[in-house]
Amino acid sequence: MSAKPLQALRVLAIANQKGGVGKTTTAINLGTALAACGERVLLIDADPQGNCSTGLGITRQQRRTTLYDVLMGESPVIDAAVATSLPGLDVVPADADLSGVELELGQAARRSYRLRDALEPLRANGPYTYVLIDCPPSLNVLTVNAMTAADAVFVPLQCEFFALEGLTQLVRTIERVRGSLNPHLEIQGVVLTMYDKRNSLSEQVAKDVRAHFGDKVYDAVIPRNVRVSEAPSFGKPVLLYDLKCAGSQAYLKLAREVISRERARLSHAA
């Protein structure tokens, strides 16, 4: 197997088949924090609920072109991108139309490669350094498209009892996609979310995950934080809602760690 060429663009699928783990919250706030650190970021909302779009303040009127149009071949991805209130951060929005993609694509040619094909122009000559894909909490054609398009999977993991069980299912999915659709797919890293230092279970889950995945687990830990929970109702990332809160600082630390690890990966590969 030939080595994969280095890409200036890094495409990350933010995924966990278990719901309620802080996946969309992480997509929004990691994207914001990366942009705040000087990266050019495109967030792709691949969930028909459109929560990522809403959490970034994208109105229904601004969603004239969505990921649905991109996957159906009706729009280039760059034309679907909407600027957010933060310079350096754009989003390809989603709405309920996206739920019809699986049925409409049916047995269409390259149905699992639609997003990868759409992102090729960005790899060749795009303005972005990171693309983050917010996946739905289920294994369907949208998740498969995201993982087929991605260089790696970024896993938010809630510090609770069933966390490792859900992670085991996700690893199996990644292995299946790697075996049939995207042989270069890897786990970028695992970030612990909703961590409560007062709760001994949080500490035990963190310990177990670090024992199992080693240095794949980021040092940055996202705490339970009321400001993080409040921010989406104002259509803002938490960094714009309350920069000084513990959640904002945790996402900034995570972004710096992601950038540092990416530089180390590129340096090692070179």
Sine and cosine of phi, psi and omega as CSV:
sin_phi,cos_phi,sin_psi,cos_psi,sin_omega,cos_omega
0.00,0.00,0.76,-0.64,-0.03,-1.00
-0.96,0.27,0.48,-0.88,0.01,-1.00
-0.93,0.36,0.58,-0.82,0.02,-1.00
-0.97,0.24,0.76,-0.65,0.00,-1.00
-0.92,0.39,0.52,-0.85,0.04,-1.00
-0.92,0.39,0.61,-0.79,0.00,-1.00
-0.86,-0.51,0.63,-0.77,0.10,-0.99
-0.94,0.35,-0.49,0.87,-0.01,-1.00
-1.00,-0.09,0.71,-0.71,0.08,-1.00
-0.92,-0.39,0.86,-0.50,-0.03,-1.00
-0.96,-0.27,0.86,-0.51,-0.04,-1.00
-0.86,-0.50,0.81,-0.59,0.13,-0.99
-1.00,0.00,0.88,-0.48,0.02,-1.00
-1.00,-0.02,0.95,-0.31,-0.23,-0.97
-0.63,-0.77,0.55,-0.84,0.22,-0.98
-0.26,-0.96,0.83,-0.56,-0.07,-1.00
-0.94,0.33,-0.20,0.98,0.09,-1.00
-1.00,0.01,0.74,-0.67,0.02,-1.00
-0.99,0.17,0.28,-0.96,0.10,-1.00
0.95,0.30,0.45,0.89,-0.05,-1.00
-0.97,-0.24,0.04,1.00,-0.03,-1.00
1.00,0.02,0.43,0.90,-0.07,-1.00
-0.92,0.39,-0.80,0.60,0.00,-1.00
-0.92,0.40,-0.64,0.77,0.06,-1.00
-0.86,0.52,-0.65,0.76,0.02,-1.00
-0.94,0.35,-0.65,0.76,0.03,-1.00
-0.85,0.52,-0.75,0.67,-0.02,-1.00
-0.89,0.46,-0.77,0.64,-0.17,-0.99
-0.99,0.13,-0.50,0.87,0.14,-0.99
-0.93,0.38,-0.69,0.73,0.05,-1.00
-0.85,0.52,-0.69,0.72,0.03,-1.00
-0.90,0.44,-0.71,0.71,-0.03,-1.00
-0.91,0.41,-0.63,0.78,0.06,-1.00
-0.89,0.46,-0.68,0.74,0.03,-1.00
-0.90,0.43,-0.63,0.78,0.03,-1.00
-0.91,0.42,-0.42,0.91,0.04,-1.00
-1.00,0.05,0.06,1.00,0.08,-1.00
0.98,-0.21,0.03,1.00,0.05,-1.00
-0.99,0.14,0.36,-0.93,0.11,-0.99
-0.97,-0.24,0.89,-0.46,-0.21,-0.98
-0.85,-0.53,0.71,-0.70,0.16,-0.99
-0.91,-0.42,0.87,-0.49,0.10,-0.99
-1.00,-0.07,0.75,-0.66,0.05,-1.00
-0.93,-0.38,0.88,-0.47,0.01,-1.00
-1.00,0.07,0.97,-0.24,-0.05,-1.00
-0.96,-0.26,0.35,0.94,0.02,-1.00
-0.92,-0.39,0.84,-0.55,-0.02,-1.00
-0.84,0.55,-0.35,0.94,0.05,-1.00
-0.92,0.39,-0.41,0.91,0.07,-1.00
0.93,0.36,0.40,0.92,-0.06,-1.00
-0.92,0.39,-0.54,0.84,0.03,-1.00
-0.90,0.44,-0.68,0.73,0.03,-1.00
-0.89,0.45,-0.72,0.70,-0.01,-1.00
-0.89,0.45,-0.66,0.75,-0.01,-1.00
-0.92,0.39,-0.26,0.96,0.07,-1.00
-0.98,-0.21,0.15,0.99,0.08,-1.00
0.98,0.19,0.32,0.95,0.00,-1.00
-0.99,0.11,0.90,-0.44,-0.06,-1.00
-0.97,0.24,0.26,-0.97,0.05,-1.00
-0.87,0.49,-0.57,0.82,0.00,-1.00
-0.92,0.39,-0.46,0.89,0.01,-1.00
-0.99,0.15,-0.12,0.99,-0.05,-1.00
-0.99,-0.13,0.72,0.69,0.01,-1.00
-0.93,0.37,-0.58,0.81,0.08,-1.00
-0.85,-0.53,0.78,-0.63,-0.11,-0.99
-0.77,-0.64,-0.04,-1.00,0.05,-1.00
-0.87,0.48,-0.50,0.87,0.07,-1.00
-0.82,0.57,-0.73,0.68,-0.02,-1.00
-0.90,0.44,-0.60,0.80,0.01,-1.00
-0.91,0.41,-0.75,0.66,-0.05,-1.00
-0.92,0.38,-0.48,0.88,0.02,-1.00
-1.00,0.07,0.07,1.00,0.05,-1.00
0.97,0.23,0.32,0.95,-0.06,-1.00
-0.99,-0.14,-0.11,0.99,0.00,-1.00
-0.41,-0.91,0.67,-0.75,0.18,-0.98
-0.90,0.43,0.51,-0.86,-0.05,-1.00
-0.89,0.46,-0.57,0.82,-0.04,-1.00
-0.91,0.40,-0.51,0.86,0.01,-1.00
-0.97,0.22,-0.35,0.94,0.01,-1.00
-1.00,0.04,-0.22,0.97,-0.06,-1.00
-0.94,0.33,0.73,-0.68,0.01,-1.00
-0.91,-0.41,0.74,-0.68,0.04,-1.00
-0.94,0.34,0.64,-0.77,0.08,-1.00
-0.99,-0.14,-0.05,-1.00,-0.01,-1.00
-0.96,0.26,-0.13,0.99,0.02,-1.00
-0.96,-0.28,0.86,-0.51,0.05,-1.00
-0.83,0.55,0.69,-0.73,0.01,-1.00
1.00,-0.05,-0.07,1.00,-0.01,-1.00
-0.81,-0.58,0.90,-0.44,0.08,-1.00
-0.89,-0.45,0.30,-0.95,0.02,-1.00
-0.65,-0.76,0.66,-0.75,0.22,-0.98
-1.00,-0.06,0.94,-0.33,-0.15,-0.99
-0.98,0.22,0.15,-0.99,0.06,-1.00
-0.70,-0.71,0.40,-0.92,0.17,-0.99
-0.57,-0.82,-0.14,-0.99,-0.12,-0.99
-0.89,0.46,-0.37,0.93,0.03,-1.00
-0.84,0.54,-0.47,0.88,-0.07,-1.00
-0.89,0.46,-0.44,0.90,-0.01,-1.00
-0.91,0.41,-0.29,0.96,0.00,-1.00
-1.00,0.01,-0.03,1.00,-0.09,-1.00
-0.88,0.48,-0.70,0.71,-0.07,-1.00
-0.85,0.53,-0.72,0.69,-0.01,-1.00
-0.94,0.35,-0.66,0.75,-0.09,-1.00
-0.95,0.30,-0.54,0.84,0.03,-1.00
-0.97,0.26,-0.53,0.85,0.04,-1.00
0.76,0.65,-0.86,-0.51,0.03,-1.00
-0.97,-0.23,0.46,0.89,-0.03,-1.00
-0.86,0.51,0.49,-0.87,0.02,-1.00
-0.86,0.51,0.68,-0.73,0.07,-1.00
0.82,0.57,0.61,0.80,-0.04,-1.00
-0.88,0.48,-0.50,0.87,-0.01,-1.00
-1.00,0.07,-0.14,0.99,-0.07,-1.00
-0.95,-0.32,0.13,0.99,-0.10,-1.00
-0.85,0.53,-0.71,0.70,-0.03,-1.00
-0.95,0.30,-0.63,0.78,0.04,-1.00
-0.87,0.49,-0.71,0.71,0.02,-1.00
-0.88,0.47,-0.64,0.77,-0.02,-1.00
-0.92,0.39,-0.49,0.87,-0.04,-1.00
-1.00,0.07,-0.19,0.98,-0.04,-1.00
-0.83,0.56,-0.67,0.74,0.04,-1.00
-0.87,0.49,-0.52,0.85,0.03,-1.00
-0.94,0.33,-0.57,0.82,0.05,-1.00
-0.93,0.38,-0.62,0.79,-0.06,-1.00
-0.96,0.29,-0.66,0.75,-0.11,-0.99
-0.30,-0.95,0.83,0.56,-0.07,-1.00
-0.96,-0.27,0.26,-0.97,-0.05,-1.00
-1.00,0.09,-0.07,1.00,-0.17,-0.99
-0.97,-0.23,0.45,-0.89,0.13,-0.99
-0.97,-0.25,-0.40,0.92,0.07,-1.00
-0.70,-0.72,0.66,-0.75,0.25,-0.97
-0.89,-0.47,0.83,-0.56,0.05,-1.00
-0.93,-0.37,0.81,-0.59,-0.03,-1.00
-0.94,-0.33,0.90,-0.44,0.04,-1.00
-0.99,0.10,0.96,-0.28,-0.09,-1.00
-1.00,0.08,0.45,-0.89,0.13,-0.99
-0.94,0.33,0.37,-0.93,-0.04,-1.00
-0.99,0.11,0.78,0.63,0.02,-1.00
-0.33,-0.94,0.31,-0.95,0.04,-1.00
-1.00,-0.08,0.98,-0.20,0.03,-1.00
-0.64,-0.77,-0.15,-0.99,-0.08,-1.00
-0.89,0.45,-0.46,0.89,0.02,-1.00
-0.94,0.34,-0.71,0.70,0.04,-1.00
-0.90,0.43,-0.67,0.74,0.01,-1.00
-0.89,0.45,-0.67,0.74,0.06,-1.00
-0.87,0.50,-0.67,0.74,-0.01,-1.00
-0.89,0.45,-0.71,0.71,-0.03,-1.00
-0.95,0.31,-0.51,0.86,0.06,-1.00
-0.94,0.34,-0.54,0.84,-0.01,-1.00
-0.99,0.15,-0.38,0.93,-0.19,-0.98
-0.99,0.13,0.45,-0.89,0.22,-0.98
-0.98,0.19,-0.54,0.84,-0.08,-1.00
-0.36,-0.93,0.28,-0.96,0.03,-1.00
-0.96,-0.29,0.76,-0.65,0.03,-1.00
-0.96,-0.27,0.85,-0.53,-0.19,-0.98
-0.92,-0.39,0.94,-0.34,0.20,-0.98
-0.98,0.18,0.71,-0.70,-0.08,-1.00
-0.75,-0.67,0.90,-0.44,-0.01,-1.00
-0.95,0.31,0.65,-0.76,-0.01,-1.00
-0.99,0.15,0.96,0.26,0.02,-1.00
-0.56,-0.83,0.10,-1.00,-0.27,-0.96
-0.84,0.54,-0.69,0.72,-0.11,-0.99
-1.00,-0.01,0.22,0.97,-0.10,-0.99
-0.86,0.51,-0.75,0.66,-0.08,-1.00
-0.93,0.38,-0.54,0.84,0.04,-1.00
-0.89,0.46,-0.71,0.70,0.04,-1.00
-0.91,0.42,-0.59,0.81,0.00,-1.00
-0.92,0.39,-0.59,0.81,0.04,-1.00
-0.88,0.48,-0.67,0.74,0.04,-1.00
-0.89,0.45,-0.65,0.76,0.00,-1.00
-0.91,0.42,-0.65,0.76,0.01,-1.00
-0.88,0.47,-0.64,0.77,0.04,-1.00
-0.89,0.46,-0.66,0.75,0.03,-1.00
-0.89,0.45,-0.71,0.71,0.02,-1.00
-0.86,0.51,-0.66,0.75,0.00,-1.00
-0.91,0.42,-0.61,0.79,0.03,-1.00
-0.92,0.39,-0.69,0.73,0.02,-1.00
-0.90,0.44,-0.66,0.75,0.02,-1.00
-0.89,0.46,-0.60,0.80,-0.05,-1.00
-0.96,0.29,-0.44,0.90,-0.13,-0.99
-0.85,-0.53,-0.41,0.91,-0.15,-0.99
-0.80,-0.60,-0.56,0.83,-0.13,-0.99
-0.57,-0.83,1.00,0.09,-0.12,-0.99
-0.90,0.44,-0.27,0.96,-0.03,-1.00
-1.00,-0.08,-0.04,1.00,-0.07,-1.00
-0.89,0.45,0.70,-0.71,0.01,-1.00
-0.64,-0.77,0.16,-0.99,0.13,-0.99
-1.00,0.05,0.89,-0.46,0.03,-1.00
-0.93,0.38,-0.72,0.69,-0.01,-1.00
0.09,-1.00,0.21,-0.98,0.02,-1.00
-0.87,-0.49,0.77,-0.64,0.07,-1.00
-0.91,-0.42,0.77,-0.63,0.01,-1.00
-0.99,0.16,0.81,-0.59,-0.05,-1.00
-0.89,-0.46,0.28,-0.96,0.05,-1.00
0.82,0.58,0.63,0.78,-0.03,-1.00
-0.98,0.20,0.75,-0.66,0.02,-1.00
-0.85,-0.52,0.96,-0.27,-0.09,-1.00
-0.91,0.42,-0.27,0.96,0.03,-1.00
-0.99,0.12,-0.16,0.99,-0.08,-1.00
-0.96,-0.27,0.87,-0.49,-0.04,-1.00
-0.90,0.43,-0.45,0.89,0.02,-1.00
-0.91,0.42,-0.65,0.76,0.04,-1.00
-0.84,0.55,-0.70,0.71,-0.01,-1.00
-0.91,0.42,-0.62,0.78,-0.01,-1.00
-0.93,0.36,-0.67,0.74,0.04,-1.00
-0.89,0.46,-0.70,0.71,0.02,-1.00
-0.85,0.52,-0.68,0.73,0.00,-1.00
-0.90,0.44,-0.69,0.73,-0.02,-1.00
-0.91,0.41,-0.68,0.73,-0.02,-1.00
-0.91,0.42,-0.67,0.74,0.01,-1.00
-0.92,0.40,-0.57,0.82,0.04,-1.00
-0.92,0.40,-0.57,0.82,-0.07,-1.00
-0.99,0.13,-0.66,0.75,-0.12,-0.99
-0.95,-0.31,-0.09,1.00,0.10,-1.00
0.84,0.55,-0.76,-0.65,-0.11,-0.99
-0.98,0.21,0.05,1.00,0.16,-0.99
-0.94,0.33,-0.34,0.94,-0.01,-1.00
-1.00,0.07,0.79,-0.61,-0.01,-1.00
-0.93,0.36,0.53,-0.85,0.09,-1.00
-0.92,0.39,-0.60,0.80,0.02,-1.00
-0.90,0.43,0.71,-0.70,0.02,-1.00
-0.82,-0.57,0.72,-0.69,-0.03,-1.00
-1.00,-0.04,0.90,-0.44,-0.06,-1.00
-0.99,0.15,0.33,-0.95,0.25,-0.97
-0.90,0.43,0.80,-0.61,-0.11,-0.99
-0.47,-0.88,0.84,-0.54,-0.10,-0.99
-0.90,0.44,-0.50,0.86,0.00,-1.00
-0.92,0.38,-0.58,0.82,0.08,-1.00
-0.89,0.45,-0.65,0.76,0.00,-1.00
-0.94,0.34,-0.56,0.83,-0.04,-1.00
-0.97,0.25,-0.56,0.83,-0.18,-0.98
-0.81,0.58,-0.69,0.72,-0.05,-1.00
-0.87,0.50,-0.51,0.86,-0.01,-1.00
-0.93,0.37,-0.26,0.96,0.08,-1.00
-0.98,-0.19,0.09,1.00,-0.01,-1.00
0.91,0.41,0.54,0.84,-0.05,-1.00
-0.73,-0.68,0.57,-0.82,0.25,-0.97
-0.91,0.42,0.42,-0.91,-0.05,-1.00
-0.90,0.44,-0.46,0.89,0.00,-1.00
-0.91,0.41,-0.49,0.87,0.06,-1.00
-1.00,0.01,-0.36,0.93,-0.01,-1.00
-0.99,0.13,-0.69,0.72,0.01,-1.00
-0.39,-0.92,1.00,-0.01,-0.10,-0.99
-0.88,0.48,-0.52,0.85,-0.14,-0.99
-1.00,0.04,-0.14,0.99,-0.05,-1.00
-0.94,0.34,0.27,-0.96,-0.08,-1.00
-0.89,0.46,-0.59,0.81,0.00,-1.00
-0.91,0.42,-0.69,0.72,0.03,-1.00
-0.88,0.48,-0.71,0.70,-0.02,-1.00
-0.91,0.42,-0.57,0.82,0.03,-1.00
-0.92,0.40,-0.65,0.76,0.01,-1.00
-0.94,0.34,-0.55,0.84,0.10,-1.00
-0.91,0.43,-0.66,0.75,0.05,-1.00
-0.89,0.45,-0.66,0.75,0.03,-1.00
-0.89,0.46,-0.70,0.71,0.00,-1.00
-0.87,0.49,-0.69,0.72,0.02,-1.00
-0.89,0.46,-0.59,0.81,0.01,-1.00
-0.94,0.34,-0.65,0.76,0.05,-1.00
-0.87,0.49,-0.72,0.70,0.00,-1.00
-0.90,0.44,-0.68,0.73,0.00,-1.00
-0.89,0.46,-0.70,0.72,0.00,-1.00
-0.92,0.39,-0.59,0.81,0.01,-1.00
-0.92,0.39,-0.65,0.76,0.06,-1.00
-0.89,0.45,-0.64,0.77,0.01,-1.00
-0.92,0.40,-0.63,0.77,0.02,-1.00
-0.89,0.46,-0.70,0.71,0.00,-1.00
-0.92,0.40,-0.63,0.77,0.01,-1.00
-0.90,0.43,-0.66,0.75,0.00,-1.00
-0.92,0.39,-0.66,0.75,-0.01,-1.00
-0.92,0.40,-0.52,0.85,-0.01,-1.00
-0.95,0.32,0.00,0.00,0.00,0.00
